[in-house]
């Protein structure tokens, strides 16, 4: 009877006849015995298979190499080793798939090298741990919102709206780009395109989610978003996943409370559900820190600390004052010196506040309206908006949100100021029964980066899309 390796290691009965399938991780052979470790992806641990060489033809023995897939039948016995409770004493083995010249041999590989084999890196200990954690977090997100009465909304991937107004868009077209139809002024005539207008891949599902919240009360999106930002940093992707709740009748304080509750719920779930994966990644980070001679808080301690501590709160104005007086700023250690109120905070400023000043997650509120999106509610001072960012250690911004501008006259002025057009449907949500409402966007990939302790965001998404790079 075939059972997954996770089930065998947790619930397998010593003496039972079983069948296991998997890919060979390691092999040791001597005259008396063959030792194989196999893994089927169901858990972090491998299953050890022990067989007599005489039970197999020599041609088959030569094909038992790392990467090959096999099915083994035999009896489950108590293991003499310290790393597992049981092992499989095989009596019959069948090769399912050979793997000559398999590129991921059982030795240390750099993450840069593994990125050149994204379709195979799932079989490594590191990446199997990362993607099982990503699954657990994704499940917990849906559970969190379902338990709180939110409705899951599928917002469009193809849209005519630029929700952020930044213009970093991927165009979607069915036109023949070698022979584009033109208007008299030389511009592209999108009336001949599939949608009869210019369209692009979405940068956010927020605007559509706002419309849905005006009827359903509380909704959330969870899907891919796209940004054509020519950035090769360790925190940016061209295709990334966002979680975006929108709640009618909520204000900024409600949204901050929701964001903190969500993050802590997700950390708690992963700590409880993925202990072996986290233990493995924790040891990996300890080894890396030792090699780099860096004193870092161990991964597990970092997660538990963030879970236990309340997030710090500070306004943008207070943050600028702190940063201006920081020794790093006075000594010229910031790449972007902090000078005047109104400047956009960079990652180095955010991480200074989190990692050096407060030494815990930080929520910054009330940003200048000129550096934030048009839809954010203007505060009474006329200079700032009811916006908030949640900053995490090692990451910087992990959540960005705001109370949305529900007053149509204010919203129309903000749209004019930022040259946002063709959103009459969006204004309808303010024309017909407007209410205060609020929401935020959580970058799933950045959260996984924090939870796993990986150094590059390309290593926490299955197939990363970055400038000049589409591997599969």
C-alpha positions in Angstrom: 0.0 0.0 0.0 1.5 3.3 -1.1 1.6 6.1 1.6 3.3 9.5 1.5 6.6 9.7 3.4 5.1 12.3 5.8 2.5 9.7 6.8 5.0 6.9 7.1 7.3 9.0 9.4 4.4 10.2 11.6 2.0 7.3 11.7 3.8 4.3 10.2 3.6 1.0 12.1 6.8 -0.9 12.7 6.5 -4.3 10.9 3.9 -3.2 8.4 4.3 -3.9 4.7 4.4 -0.6 2.7 5.2 0.9 -0.6 7.1 4.3 -0.8 7.8 6.5 -3.8 10.1 9.4 -4.2 13.3 10.9 -5.7 16.7 9.8 -4.6 18.5 12.4 -2.5 21.6 10.4 -1.5 23.1 6.9 -2.1 25.7 4.8 -0.3 26.5 1.3 -1.4 28.9 -1.3 -0.1 29.2 -5.0 -0.5 26.6 -5.8 2.1 24.0 -3.1 2.0 22.6 -0.2 0.0 21.5 3.0 1.8 19.2 5.4 -0.1 17.4 8.5 1.2 14.3 9.4 -0.8 11.9 12.3 -0.6 8.5 12.7 -2.2 7.9 16.4 -1.3 5.3 15.7 1.4 7.6 16.8 4.2 11.1 18.1 5.1 12.4 14.8 6.3 13.7 12.0 4.0 12.9 8.3 4.3 15.9 6.0 4.6 15.7 2.8 2.4 17.9 -0.1 3.2 18.4 -3.0 0.8 20.8 -5.8 0.0 22.7 -5.2 -3.3 22.1 -8.9 -4.3 18.4 -8.1 -4.5 18.9 -5.8 -7.5 20.5 -6.3 -11.0 23.8 -4.5 -11.5 22.3 -2.4 -14.3 19.7 -1.1 -11.9 22.3 -0.4 -9.2 24.1 1.9 -11.6 20.9 3.8 -12.3 20.2 4.6 -8.6 21.6 8.1 -8.6 20.6 11.4 -7.2 17.5 12.7 -9.0 16.2 9.4 -10.1 12.7 8.4 -9.1 11.8 5.0 -7.6 9.1 3.0 -6.0 10.2 0.6 -3.2 8.2 -2.1 -1.4 9.2 -3.7 1.9 8.7 -3.5 5.7 8.8 -0.6 8.0 11.3 -1.2 10.8 12.6 0.8 13.8 15.6 2.8 12.7 19.0 2.4 14.4 19.9 5.9 13.3 19.3 9.0 15.4 17.7 11.1 12.7 14.5 9.1 12.2 12.3 6.7 14.1 11.6 4.3 11.2 13.2 3.2 8.0 12.2 1.0 5.1 13.8 -2.4 4.5 13.1 -2.8 0.9 12.5 -6.1 -0.8 11.6 -4.8 -4.3 12.6 -1.7 -6.1 11.5 -0.3 -9.5 13.1 2.6 -11.3 10.4 5.1 -12.4 12.7 7.7 -14.1 16.4 7.7 -14.6 18.4 11.0 -14.1 21.7 10.9 -15.9 23.7 14.2 -15.6 21.3 15.5 -13.0 22.7 19.0 -12.2 21.8 19.2 -8.5 24.2 16.8 -6.9 24.1 16.3 -3.1 26.5 19.1 -2.2 26.2 22.8 -1.3 24.9 24.9 -4.2 24.8 28.7 -4.1 21.3 30.3 -4.4 22.6 32.1 -7.5 23.3 28.7 -9.2 19.9 27.3 -8.1 18.2 30.3 -9.7 19.4 29.0 -13.1 17.5 25.8 -12.4 14.2 27.1 -11.1 12.3 24.1 -12.4 14.4 21.7 -10.4 15.2 23.7 -7.2 11.9 22.5 -5.6 13.8 19.3 -4.9 16.4 20.9 -2.6 16.0 21.0 1.1 16.0 24.8 1.2 13.4 25.5 -1.5 11.1 22.6 -0.5 11.0 24.2 3.0 10.4 27.7 1.6 7.5 26.6 -0.6 5.8 24.5 2.0 5.9 27.6 4.2 4.5 29.7 1.4 1.6 27.2 1.1 0.9 27.4 4.8 0.9 31.2 4.9 -1.5 31.3 1.8 -3.9 28.9 3.5 -3.7 30.9 6.8 -4.6 34.1 4.9 -7.8 32.7 3.6 -8.7 31.2 7.0 -8.0 34.5 8.7 -10.4 36.5 6.5 -13.0 33.8 6.3 -13.2 33.6 10.1 -13.8 37.4 10.2 -16.6 37.5 7.6 -14.7 38.7 4.6 -15.6 37.6 1.1 -12.8 36.5 -1.3 -12.9 38.6 -4.5 -11.3 37.8 -7.8 -10.3 41.2 -9.3 -9.3 41.7 -12.9 -5.7 41.0 -14.0 -6.3 43.0 -17.3 -7.4 46.6 -16.5 -7.5 50.0 -18.0 -6.8 51.7 -14.7 -3.5 52.6 -13.1 -4.3 52.3 -9.5 -1.1 53.8 -8.2 -0.6 56.5 -10.9 3.1 55.6 -11.2 2.9 54.6 -14.9 5.0 51.4 -14.4 2.7 49.2 -16.5 2.9 46.2 -18.7 0.8 46.8 -21.8 -1.7 44.1 -22.9 -2.5 44.1 -26.7 -3.6 41.9 -29.5 -2.2 44.4 -32.1 0.5 43.4 -34.5 3.4 45.4 -33.0 5.3 45.3 -36.3 2.4 47.2 -38.0 0.6 49.3 -35.3 -2.4 51.3 -36.4 -1.8 55.0 -36.0 -3.9 58.1 -35.4 -3.3 61.3 -37.5 -1.1 62.7 -34.7 1.1 59.5 -34.8 -0.2 58.0 -31.6 -1.4 54.4 -31.5 -5.0 53.9 -32.4 -6.2 51.5 -29.7 -9.7 51.5 -31.1 -8.5 48.6 -33.3 -7.2 46.7 -30.3 -9.0 43.8 -28.7 -10.6 46.0 -25.9 -10.9 49.1 -28.1 -8.7 51.0 -25.6 -5.3 50.8 -24.0 -5.1 48.1 -21.3 -2.4 46.8 -19.0 -1.7 44.2 -16.4 -2.9 45.3 -13.0 -0.7 46.9 -10.4 -3.4 46.4 -7.7 -6.8 45.0 -7.2 -7.7 47.8 -4.8 -10.0 50.0 -6.9 -12.2 47.0 -7.8 -12.1 45.8 -4.3 -13.4 49.2 -3.1 -16.4 48.9 -5.4 -17.1 45.4 -4.1 -16.8 46.5 -0.4 -19.5 49.1 -1.1 -21.9 46.2 -1.5 -20.4 43.3 0.4 -19.0 45.2 3.4 -15.7 43.4 3.7 -13.7 41.8 0.9 -10.2 40.8 0.1 -8.2 40.0 -3.0 -5.3 37.6 -3.2 -3.6 37.3 -6.5 -0.8 38.3 -8.8 0.0 41.9 -9.6 2.6 43.4 -12.0 4.9 46.4 -12.1 7.3 47.3 -14.9 9.8 48.9 -12.5 13.3 48.4 -13.8 14.7 47.4 -10.4 17.1 44.6 -9.6 17.1 44.9 -5.9 16.7 41.9 -3.5 13.1 43.2 -2.7 11.6 43.7 -6.1 9.8 41.5 -8.6 7.9 42.3 -11.8 5.2 39.8 -10.9 4.3 39.5 -7.3 1.4 38.4 -5.1 -0.7 40.8 -3.1 -3.3 40.4 -0.4 -5.7 43.4 -0.3 -8.6 43.7 2.1 -11.1 46.6 1.8 -13.6 47.3 4.5 -16.7 49.6 4.4 -17.2 51.9 7.4 -13.6 51.3 8.7 -11.2 54.1 9.4 -7.4 54.2 9.5 -7.2 52.9 13.1 -9.4 49.9 12.2 -7.1 49.1 9.3 -3.9 49.3 11.4 -5.5 46.9 13.9 -6.5 44.5 11.1 -3.0 44.6 9.6 -1.3 43.8 12.9 -3.8 41.1 13.7 -3.2 39.5 10.3 0.6 39.5 10.5 0.6 38.0 14.0 -1.9 35.4 13.0 0.2 34.3 10.1 3.4 34.1 12.1 1.6 32.1 14.8 0.2 29.7 12.3 3.6 29.0 10.6 5.4 28.5 13.9 2.8 25.9 14.9 2.4 24.2 11.5 5.9 24.3 10.0 8.3 23.5 12.8 10.7 21.2 10.8 10.9 23.6 7.9 11.6 26.6 10.3 14.2 24.5 12.2 16.0 23.8 9.0 15.9 27.4 7.8 16.9 28.6 11.3 20.0 26.5 11.2 20.7 27.6 7.6 20.6 31.2 8.7 22.8 30.5 11.8 25.4 28.9 9.5 25.2 31.8 7.1 25.6 34.4 9.9 28.6 32.5 11.2 30.3 32.4 7.8 29.7 36.1 7.2 30.7 36.9 10.8 27.4 38.6 11.4 25.6 38.7 14.7 21.9 38.3 13.8 19.0 37.4 15.9 18.2 33.7 15.0 15.2 33.2 12.7 13.0 31.5 15.3 13.7 34.1 17.9 13.0 36.9 15.4 9.6 35.4 14.5 8.6 34.9 18.2 9.7 38.4 19.1 7.6 40.0 16.4 4.7 37.9 17.4 5.0 38.9 21.1 5.7 42.6 20.9 3.2 45.3 20.0 4.1 47.3 16.9 5.5 50.8 17.5 3.5 53.8 16.2 4.9 57.0 14.9 3.8 59.7 12.4 5.8 60.6 9.3 6.6 64.0 10.8 8.0 62.3 14.0 9.9 59.8 11.8 11.6 62.6 9.8 12.6 64.3 13.1 14.1 61.1 14.4 16.0 60.4 11.2 17.4 63.9 10.9 19.0 63.5 14.3 20.2 60.0 13.8 24.0 59.5 13.9 23.8 57.6 10.6 22.3 60.7 9.0 24.7 63.2 10.7 27.7 61.1 9.7 26.6 60.7 6.1 26.0 57.0 6.3 22.6 57.2 4.6 22.8 56.9 0.8 19.8 59.3 0.8 20.4 62.0 3.4 17.3 63.0 5.4 16.9 66.7 5.0 13.4 68.1 4.5 9.9 67.2 5.5 8.1 65.9 2.4 10.8 63.6 1.1 9.9 59.9 0.4 11.4 57.5 2.9 13.8 55.0 1.5 14.4 51.4 2.6 17.5 52.4 4.6 15.4 54.9 6.6 12.7 52.4 7.2 15.1 49.7 8.4 16.9 52.2 10.6 13.7 53.0 12.4 12.8 49.3 12.8 16.2 47.7 13.5 18.1 50.4 15.3 15.7 52.8 16.9 12.6 50.9 17.9 14.0 47.4 17.4 10.5 46.0 16.6 8.0 46.5 13.8 6.9 50.0 13.2 3.7 51.6 11.8 4.2 55.0 10.2 1.1 57.1 9.7 0.1 60.5 8.2 2.3 60.9 5.2 2.5 64.0 3.0 -0.2 63.9 0.4 2.2 64.8 -2.4 4.1 61.5 -2.0 1.1 59.2 -1.7 -1.6 57.9 -4.0 -4.6 60.0 -5.1 -7.2 57.8 -3.3 -5.9 58.4 0.2 -8.1 60.5 2.6 -6.8 64.0 3.2 -6.3 64.9 6.8 -7.7 68.2 8.3 -4.2 69.8 8.1 -4.5 69.9 4.3 -0.9 68.6 4.0 -1.1 64.9 5.0 -3.2 61.9 4.3 -4.6 59.1 6.5 -2.0 56.6 5.2 0.0 53.9 7.0 2.9 51.7 6.3 4.0 48.7 8.4 7.7 48.2 8.5 9.5 44.9 9.4 13.1 44.2 10.3 15.2 43.1 7.3 12.4 44.0 4.9 11.2 47.6 5.3 7.7 48.1 4.1 5.6 45.0 4.2 2.1 46.6 4.3 0.9 49.8 2.8 -2.6 51.1 3.4 -4.9 54.0 4.1 -8.3 55.3 4.8 -9.8 56.0 1.3 -11.1 59.4 0.3 -14.8 59.0 0.5 -15.6 62.7 -0.2 -16.1 63.1 -4.0 -15.0 66.7 -4.2 -11.7 65.9 -2.4 -11.2 62.8 -4.6 -11.8 64.7 -7.9 -9.3 67.4 -6.9 -6.7 64.7 -6.0 -7.3 63.0 -9.4 -6.9 66.3 -11.2 -3.7 67.0 -9.3 -2.2 63.6 -10.3 -3.6 63.5 -13.8 -5.7 60.4 -13.1 -8.4 60.0 -15.8 -11.1 57.7 -17.0 -12.3 56.5 -13.5 -15.9 57.7 -13.7 -17.0 54.2 -12.4 -14.8 54.7 -9.4 -16.3 58.1 -8.7 -19.8 56.4 -8.7 -18.9 54.6 -5.5 -18.7 58.1 -3.9 -21.8 59.4 -5.8 -24.1 56.7 -4.6 -24.1 56.1 -0.8 -20.5 57.0 0.0 -19.1 55.8 3.4 -15.8 55.9 5.1 -13.7 52.8 4.1 -10.2 51.6 4.5 -7.8 48.9 3.4 -4.2 47.9 2.8 -2.0 45.8 0.6 0.3 43.0 2.0 3.1 41.8 -0.2 3.0 38.1 0.2 6.5 37.6 -1.2 8.1 40.1 1.2 6.3 38.4 4.1 7.7 35.0 3.0 11.1 36.6 2.7 10.9 37.7 6.4 9.5 34.3 7.7 12.1 32.2 5.9 15.1 34.4 6.4 16.0 34.2 2.8 18.1 37.1 1.4 16.6 37.6 -2.0 12.9 37.8 -2.9 13.6 35.8 -6.1 14.1 32.8 -3.8 10.6 32.8 -2.2 8.5 32.8 -5.4 8.4 29.7 -7.6 9.4 31.3 -10.9 10.6 34.9 -10.5 10.1 37.5 -13.1 12.6 40.3 -13.0 14.1 42.8 -15.6 15.6 40.8 -18.5 14.7 37.4 -16.8 11.8 35.0 -17.5 13.3 31.6 -16.7 10.3 29.4 -17.5 
